[in-house]
Every structure is written in C-alpha cells, then in structure tokens.
Amino acid sequence: MSCYKQSEKQTVVNKPSKLLYWLLVPLANLIAKILFGFRVHKDQSIKQIKGPFVAIGTHSCTMDVAFMMLAMMPHPLNIVCGRDVFTWKPVKPILSKAGLIPISQFEADLYSIRLMKKAVMKGCSLSLFPEGKRSIDGRNLHYLSPSLAKLIKFLDVPIVMCHNNGGYCVSPRWSKAKRRGKVLQDTKLLFTAEQIRSMSVGEIYKKLREEFSYNDNLYQKEHHLRIKCKKPALGLHYLLYKCPKCGAEYQMESTENELRCTACGNTAIVNEYGEIVAKEGGVAYSRLDIWYDFEKEAVREEIAKPDFFISKPVSWKINDPETNIYHEKGEGELYINTEEIGFRGKDHNGEVRTLRIALKGLHTIVQKVDEAIDLTIDGVINRFYFKENKFSAKYNLIVEEYFRKMHGLDE
C-alpha cells in the first residue's frame, strides 16, 4: 500500500512527539545560528495565547519550516505539507511521530481542511505556508487566494504571522552555490480568536494581503546585507533569461560571478550584496527583481496578442506516489494558448494522449530548476521536462500573467 493511500485514511492528527521535537529543534537552532546568524524578533503577545493556534508564513526559502519551528518554541507545530513529502525516505521513519498533515498544491483539498479542523479542536497548533511554493524572485507570490481568509474563519483560533528577512538571500531557488548570511525571523500575533470572529472574510483577506508582501532583494539593499558566496551568479540565467540589451531570450549564461548574453556579448557582474552591475558597454538591471519585472512586461506584451501561442517539445513523466519516483510516460508538446495550458503527444504504447488545464483557474504552476514543470490533474502529478533544457521560468510567467489578465489583476 502506498504512503499516499495511507495518508488518505488518516482521520486524526496527533501532536508531534516531544522526544523527537526536543532532539531535532535544538540541533536545527545551533545550525541556523552558525550558518545564518539566525535571530528571532518575537511579539511578546504570542506568549499570552492560550490553547492551539495556527502559524502562517511566507515561503521564501527551503528553511522556512525550520525557522518557523525555532521561532515558535516551546510550542510544537503540526506541519501542513505537500503530499509528496510523505514519500520522502528521510521522512518515512518519523511519519507517525511528526504529526504531519498532507495537502494538495493549488487545488481545493477538503480532506486536508477537515484534518486541520480536527487537529486544532484536539489542541494541536499548525504550521501552514499558504503560498504553496517557494518564492522564485525573492518576493511574495503574485496572488493570495481568498480561500485562506475563509479557512482562518473556519479554524477559529489565533493566527501568528512569520516571515524571515534574508531567507531568500541565503537560499534563492536558482542558486547552485553555498551561501551564508544573516537571517532575522519576524514573528507576531496577527489575529486573536476574538478578532477573527468579529471580522468579515473580506476584512481578514485585506489584512492578509498586506502581510504577505515582501521583497528580500530590497531588504538586502536597504540593510547592505552581505551574502558570503564564491559563486553569487551561478544558476541565475534560469530566472533572468532575457537580455536587456538585444532582447534575445534564453541566450543568457551564468558563471561564478557573471551573466553573459551569447547573442550580443552583453555582460554583467553579480556581487555579494545582490547588486548587478553591467560591464563597460553593457546593459543590466541593478537588482534581480527589477530584471524579472522587465521579463514580466515582455510576457504581458506577448499574451496581449489575440493569437498568442507557444509550444515546446517535452518528455512526459508521472509520479508514483508509493515511491515518489517519476516514470517515463511519453513525449509530445507542452503548449499554452489563450485559454489553456496542455500537453499533446503519445505515450510509450503509441496512443495519442492529451492533457489540459484552463488558465482562468490556475494562478501559478510548480516549476523545477532542472527545467521542468508539474501539472496536477485528477490527483496525478504530471511532470514535463523541456527537451531544450529551458523555458520553465517563462512558462510560469505566462500562466501567472494570463491569470492576472483574465481576472483584472494587471498592475
């Protein structure tokens, strides 16, 4: 029986093992202080919370969960996490002791919501990252679902807000190098249970949108935050794929400290303070987020055309939830038109296969640094690897900007 099926049968949630918690958390705290000079700024009113609460956090780096757990000590947290986590080999031995709660990414998961409600009624405090995926550009996800406000109303417990300043700087999604810098975890009581009961869903959502707004690139500049790294630019071409001088796309290459366009030779240097400086005769945007906005604007212009269409060759794999291994399924084209993102191709038996998701209900996609994207359809994770080893960042931008256009969210 697969771990996925086992988790589906879960009807109760137990608090994390105190022994496991007190073994792992102090170790994580020591490592965080050594590597990141980790500090916590904690709202004193959190100490006044009686009973269970939900800690919600921004998702800027891989260590977010650990940072939240450290900030919430001595309160143990039941972590709400993606279903695939249940299949990770390091996690399997501690599943029964960790009190994890499974959730599906970017789709309504009533099963998970019921488990969360049962957990808080039992006295468990939860850890939840509503954005559902790590930041790609050091900023909050462009869209926060109003369903989060409804969930908060439904759970009816105090809400604590967590954000780590500098987290993205020490662990950006695209980086291929070791990085060290200072991280400050800011933690505060966002809503008491009484406030939640007196507020409308709209009022809660407005406050949430204000809180889920950050820019670690700007934070690094304003605090002159140095990130010790021997290869500060390596991997950055994954995100910054468009040359600001000649406009060529996917001609950018990154070395240890440089970004260079192979089409026109435009070159920029990236330093340990996150600054991007063009070499003589070159053109560059001074920060990662500003360069990324340049790419966003280019995508907006593309999708404004009534006949927009993009299609790239991919290999298709599907996830085996029992082993979390992705098995070869077939090959074809991954396309986006004005209405949907989809796959057309053949499986290994030669049968024609098509998959599609409407763009109107898809505010983002899961993108992989190894140039692949995931689409979950009917509970199955389909992974598409671009054969040219590029394009996942642009596909993600197209999906997000189409969603903004369709829902009148354009800035």
C-alpha positions in Angstrom: 0.0 0.0 0.0 1.4 3.4 -0.9 2.1 6.2 1.6 -0.3 8.4 -0.3 -3.1 6.0 0.3 -2.2 5.6 3.9 -2.3 9.4 4.4 -5.7 9.4 2.8 -7.0 7.1 5.5 -5.7 9.3 8.3 -8.6 10.5 10.4 -6.9 12.0 13.4 -3.8 14.1 14.0 -1.5 13.6 17.0 0.8 16.2 18.4 4.4 15.8 17.4 6.5 13.6 19.7 8.1 15.7 22.5 11.2 13.5 22.3 11.6 13.9 18.6 10.9 17.7 18.9 13.4 18.3 21.6 16.1 16.3 19.7 15.7 18.0 16.4 14.8 21.6 17.2 17.9 22.4 19.3 20.1 20.9 16.7 18.4 23.0 14.0 18.8 26.1 16.1 22.5 25.5 16.5 23.0 25.0 12.8 20.8 28.1 11.9 22.9 30.3 14.2 26.2 29.0 12.9 25.3 29.3 9.2 22.9 32.2 9.2 23.4 34.2 12.4 19.7 33.3 13.0 17.8 35.7 15.3 14.1 35.9 16.2 12.1 39.1 16.8 9.1 37.7 18.6 5.9 39.6 19.5 5.5 39.3 23.3 1.7 38.9 22.9 2.3 35.5 21.5 3.1 34.3 25.0 -0.4 35.2 26.0 -2.0 32.7 23.6 -4.0 30.1 25.4 -4.7 26.9 23.5 -3.9 26.0 19.9 -3.0 28.5 17.2 -2.0 28.5 13.5 1.3 29.9 12.4 1.2 31.0 8.8 4.3 32.1 6.9 5.8 33.4 3.7 7.7 30.9 1.7 11.0 32.4 0.6 13.4 29.6 1.1 13.9 25.9 1.9 14.5 26.6 5.6 11.2 28.3 6.3 9.7 25.4 8.2 12.7 25.1 10.4 12.8 28.8 11.0 9.2 28.9 12.0 9.6 25.9 14.4 12.5 27.7 16.1 10.6 30.9 16.4 7.6 29.2 17.9 9.5 27.3 20.6 8.5 25.8 23.0 5.2 25.2 21.1 5.3 22.1 18.9 3.7 22.5 15.5 1.9 20.1 13.2 3.3 20.9 9.8 0.8 21.1 6.9 2.9 19.9 3.8 2.6 18.7 0.3 1.5 15.0 -0.1 4.8 14.1 -1.8 6.6 14.8 1.5 5.0 11.7 2.8 7.0 9.6 0.3 10.5 11.1 1.1 12.8 8.5 2.5 14.2 10.6 5.4 10.6 11.4 6.5 9.1 7.9 6.4 10.7 6.7 9.7 9.2 9.6 11.6 5.8 10.0 10.0 3.9 8.6 13.0 5.8 10.9 15.4 5.9 14.1 13.4 2.2 14.8 13.2 2.3 15.9 9.5 -0.9 16.9 7.7 -1.0 16.3 3.9 -2.3 18.8 1.5 -2.6 19.1 -2.3 -0.9 22.0 -4.1 -3.0 24.5 -6.0 -6.3 22.7 -5.7 -9.2 22.5 -3.2 -8.4 19.9 -0.6 -11.4 19.4 1.7 -9.9 16.3 3.2 -6.9 18.3 4.5 -9.1 21.1 5.7 -11.1 18.6 7.8 -7.9 17.2 9.3 -6.7 20.7 10.2 -10.0 21.4 12.0 -9.8 18.2 13.9 -6.3 18.9 14.8 -6.9 22.4 16.4 -10.0 21.0 18.1 -7.7 18.4 19.7 -5.4 21.2 20.9 -2.7 20.9 18.1 -1.0 24.1 16.7 -0.4 24.2 13.0 2.3 25.4 10.6 1.0 26.5 7.3 2.6 28.2 4.2 -0.4 29.4 2.2 1.5 30.5 -1.0 2.1 26.8 -1.7 5.5 27.2 -3.4 8.9 28.8 -2.7 9.5 32.3 -4.0 11.2 32.4 -7.4 12.2 36.0 -7.3 12.6 36.9 -3.6 9.1 38.4 -3.4 5.6 37.2 -2.3 3.6 35.1 -4.8 1.6 37.5 -7.0 -1.8 36.1 -5.9 -3.1 35.0 -2.5 -6.3 33.0 -2.6 -9.3 34.5 -0.7 -9.9 30.9 0.5 -7.2 31.5 3.1 -9.4 34.0 4.9 -12.3 31.5 4.8 -10.0 28.8 6.3 -8.9 31.1 9.1 -12.6 31.8 9.9 -13.3 28.1 9.9 -10.4 27.1 12.1 -11.4 29.8 14.7 -8.1 30.0 16.6 -5.4 32.7 16.9 -3.2 33.3 13.9 0.6 34.0 14.2 2.4 35.5 11.2 6.0 34.5 10.4 8.5 36.0 7.9 12.2 35.6 7.7 14.1 38.6 6.4 17.1 37.5 4.3 15.9 33.9 3.8 15.7 34.2 0.1 19.2 35.8 0.0 20.8 32.8 1.7 18.8 30.2 -0.3 17.4 31.5 -3.6 15.6 29.0 -5.7 18.0 29.3 -8.7 21.4 29.2 -6.8 23.8 26.4 -7.3 26.3 27.5 -4.7 26.7 27.5 -0.9 25.6 30.9 0.6 25.9 32.3 4.1 24.3 35.4 5.5 22.2 36.7 8.4 18.5 35.9 8.8 16.1 37.6 11.0 12.8 35.9 11.8 10.0 38.3 12.4 7.0 36.8 14.2 3.9 38.4 15.5 0.3 37.8 16.6 -1.8 38.7 13.6 -5.3 37.8 14.8 -6.8 36.7 18.1 -9.7 34.3 18.0 -12.0 37.2 19.2 -10.8 39.4 16.3 -11.4 36.7 13.8 -15.0 36.2 15.0 -15.7 40.0 14.7 -14.2 40.4 11.3 -15.6 39.7 7.9 -13.9 37.4 5.4 -13.1 40.5 3.3 -11.5 42.3 6.2 -9.4 39.3 7.1 -8.3 38.9 3.4 -7.3 42.6 3.1 -5.1 42.2 6.2 -3.5 39.0 4.9 -2.6 40.6 1.6 -0.8 43.4 3.4 1.1 40.9 5.5 2.0 38.6 2.6 4.0 41.4 0.9 7.8 41.3 0.9 10.9 41.8 -1.2 14.1 40.3 0.0 16.1 41.9 -2.8 15.1 45.3 -1.5 15.7 44.2 2.1 19.2 43.2 1.1 19.9 46.6 -0.5 18.5 48.6 2.4 20.4 46.7 5.0 23.6 46.3 3.0 23.3 42.6 3.7 26.4 40.7 2.6 25.9 37.1 1.4 29.2 35.2 1.6 29.3 33.2 -1.6 32.1 32.3 -4.0 29.7 31.9 -6.9 27.0 34.5 -6.5 25.8 34.4 -10.1 25.9 30.7 -10.8 22.4 29.5 -11.9 20.9 33.0 -12.3 20.3 32.5 -16.0 17.5 30.1 -15.1 15.5 33.1 -13.9 17.0 36.0 -15.8 16.6 34.5 -19.3 16.1 37.7 -21.4 18.9 40.1 -22.4 18.0 43.7 -21.7 20.4 44.9 -24.4 19.4 42.9 -27.5 16.2 41.3 -26.3 17.3 37.7 -27.0 15.7 35.1 -24.9 17.4 32.1 -23.4 20.8 33.2 -24.6 21.9 34.2 -21.1 24.6 32.1 -19.4 25.9 32.3 -15.9 29.4 31.7 -14.5 30.7 32.1 -10.9 30.0 35.9 -10.8 28.8 36.9 -14.3 25.7 36.9 -16.5 26.5 37.0 -20.2 24.4 37.0 -23.4 25.8 34.7 -26.0 23.9 36.5 -28.7 25.3 40.0 -28.2 28.0 39.6 -25.6 26.2 41.8 -23.0 27.8 41.0 -19.6 27.0 41.9 -16.0 28.7 41.2 -12.7 26.8 40.0 -9.6 28.4 40.8 -6.3 27.8 39.5 -2.7 25.4 42.3 -2.0 22.9 41.2 -4.7 23.9 44.1 -6.9 24.0 43.5 -10.7 26.5 45.8 -12.5 26.9 46.0 -16.3 30.4 45.8 -17.7 31.5 48.7 -20.0 29.2 49.0 -22.9 26.7 46.6 -21.4 23.1 47.0 -20.1 21.8 45.5 -16.9 19.1 46.0 -14.3 20.5 46.6 -10.9 18.6 44.0 -9.0 17.1 40.6 -9.7 13.5 41.6 -9.1 13.8 44.6 -11.4 15.2 42.4 -14.2 12.4 39.9 -13.6 9.8 42.7 -13.9 11.4 43.5 -17.3 10.7 39.9 -18.3 7.1 40.1 -16.9 6.4 43.2 -19.1 7.7 41.4 -22.2 5.4 38.5 -21.4 2.4 40.8 -21.0 3.0 42.3 -24.4 3.2 38.8 -25.9 0.0 37.5 -24.4 -1.9 40.7 -25.4 -1.9 39.3 -28.9 -5.2 37.6 -29.7 -3.4 34.7 -31.5 -0.8 34.0 -28.8 0.5 30.5 -28.8 3.7 28.8 -27.5 4.6 25.2 -27.8 7.8 23.3 -26.9 8.9 19.7 -27.1 8.9 17.8 -23.7 9.2 14.4 -22.2 6.4 13.4 -20.0 6.6 11.6 -16.7 4.1 10.7 -14.0 4.6 10.4 -10.3 4.3 7.1 -8.5 3.0 8.1 -5.0 4.3 5.0 -3.4 8.0 5.7 -4.2 7.8 9.3 -5.3 9.7 8.3 -8.4 8.7 9.8 -11.8 8.3 7.2 -14.5 8.6 7.9 -18.2 5.2 8.1 -19.8 5.7 9.5 -23.3 6.7 12.5 -25.4 5.0 15.4 -27.1 4.5 19.2 -26.9 3.6 21.4 -24.0 1.6 24.3 -25.2 -0.1 27.4 -23.9 -2.8 29.3 -25.9 -5.2 32.0 -24.9 -7.4 29.6 -22.9 -5.3 26.7 -21.5 -2.0 25.0 -20.8 -1.9 21.5 -22.2 0.0 18.5 -23.5 -0.4 16.8 -26.8 1.7 13.7 -27.6 1.9 9.9 -27.4 2.6 7.5 -24.6 5.1 4.7 -24.9 2.4 2.4 -26.3 1.9 4.8 -29.2 -1.5 6.0 -28.1 -2.4 9.7 -28.6 -2.7 11.5 -25.2 -3.9 14.9 -24.3 -4.0 16.8 -21.0 -5.2 20.3 -20.4 -5.9 22.8 -17.6 -7.9 26.1 -18.1 -5.7 29.1 -17.4 -8.6 31.0 -15.7 -8.4 28.9 -12.6 -4.6 28.4 -12.5 -2.8 31.3 -10.7 0.7 29.7 -10.9 2.5 26.4 -11.6 5.2 24.3 -9.9 8.4 24.9 -11.8 11.6 23.0 -11.4 15.2 24.4 -11.7 16.1 21.4 -13.8 13.8 23.0 -16.4 10.5 21.1 -15.9 7.0 22.0 -14.7 4.4 20.0 -12.8 0.7 19.9 -13.6 -1.6 18.0 -11.2 -4.6 16.6 -13.0 -7.2 14.4 -11.2 -4.8 13.9 -8.3 -1.9 12.7 -10.5 1.3 14.8 -10.7 2.5 15.1 -14.4 6.0 16.4 -14.9 7.1 17.8 -18.2 10.8 18.1 -18.9 11.7 20.6 -21.7 14.0 18.9 -24.2 15.9 22.1 -24.9 16.6 22.4 -21.1 15.0 25.8 -20.9 11.6 27.6 -20.8 10.2 26.7 -17.3 10.6 30.3 -15.9 8.9 31.8 -19.0 6.0 29.2 -18.9 5.4 30.1 -15.2 5.3 33.8 -16.1 2.9 33.2 -18.9 0.5 31.3 -16.7 0.7 33.9 -13.9 0.2 36.9 -16.2 -2.7 35.2 -18.1 -4.4 34.7 -14.7 -3.9 38.4 -13.8 -5.2 39.4 -17.2 -8.3 37.2 -17.0 -9.2 38.4 -13.5 -8.4 42.1 -14.0 -5.4 42.0 -11.7 -2.9 43.7 -14.0 -0.8 46.3 -12.2 
